[in-house]
């Protein structure tokens, strides 16, 4: 049950970020859009950190490995450009 809640919160955190990206396409006033953006940002961060708590250290390490792999994949291209 703990893992299900963790994965649900993880998905909700990304939905919040996607909603922020969609806000400019709505007919909201600037003040309302700013308030909603702030609320979504805070909600996204809170749900992400809660998901990490529920899913545990192994999940966090798995995410770190994934992002390191993505970073190392991009690194050789940037080094090539610097040496030219």
C-alpha positions in Angstrom: 0.0 0.0 0.0 2.9 2.3 0.9 4.4 1.9 -2.6 1.1 2.6 -4.3 0.7 5.9 -2.5 4.3 6.7 -3.3 3.9 6.1 -7.0 0.6 8.0 -7.0 2.2 11.0 -5.4 5.1 10.8 -7.8 2.7 11.0 -10.8 0.8 13.8 -9.2 4.0 15.8 -8.8 4.6 15.6 -12.6 1.0 16.4 -13.4 1.4 19.6 -11.3 4.4 20.6 -13.4 2.6 19.8 -16.6 -0.3 22.0 -15.5 2.1 24.9 -14.9 3.3 24.5 -18.5 -0.4 24.7 -19.7 -1.3 27.8 -17.8 -0.2 30.4 -20.4 -2.8 28.9 -22.8 -5.7 29.7 -20.5 -7.7 32.9 -20.3 -6.7 33.7 -16.7 -5.6 37.1 -15.5 -1.9 37.5 -14.7 -2.6 37.6 -10.9 -4.7 34.4 -11.0 -2.2 32.6 -13.2 0.6 33.6 -10.8 -1.3 32.4 -7.8 -2.1 29.1 -9.5 1.4 28.7 -10.7 2.7 29.2 -7.1 0.2 26.7 -5.7 1.0 24.1 -8.3 4.8 24.6 -7.8 4.4 24.1 -4.0 2.1 21.2 -4.5 4.4 19.5 -7.0 7.4 19.8 -4.8 5.6 18.6 -1.7 4.1 15.6 -3.5 7.5 14.8 -5.0 9.2 14.8 -1.6 6.4 12.8 0.0 6.7 10.2 -2.8 10.4 9.9 -2.1 9.6 9.3 1.5 7.0 6.6 0.7 9.1 4.9 -2.0 12.3 4.8 0.1 16.0 5.2 -0.4 16.2 2.6 -3.2 13.8 4.6 -5.4 15.8 7.8 -4.8 19.1 6.0 -5.7 17.5 4.6 -8.9 16.4 8.1 -9.9 19.9 9.4 -9.2 21.5 6.7 -11.4 19.0 7.5 -14.2 19.9 11.2 -14.2 23.6 10.5 -14.0 23.2 8.2 -17.0 21.4 11.0 -18.9 24.0 13.5 -17.9 26.9 11.3 -18.9 25.2 10.6 -22.3 25.2 14.4 -23.1 28.7 15.0 -21.7 30.8 13.7 -24.7 29.0 16.0 -27.1 29.9 19.1 -25.1 33.5 18.1 -24.7 33.7 17.6 -28.5 32.5 21.2 -29.0 35.0 22.6 -26.5 38.0 20.9 -28.2 37.3 22.3 -31.7 
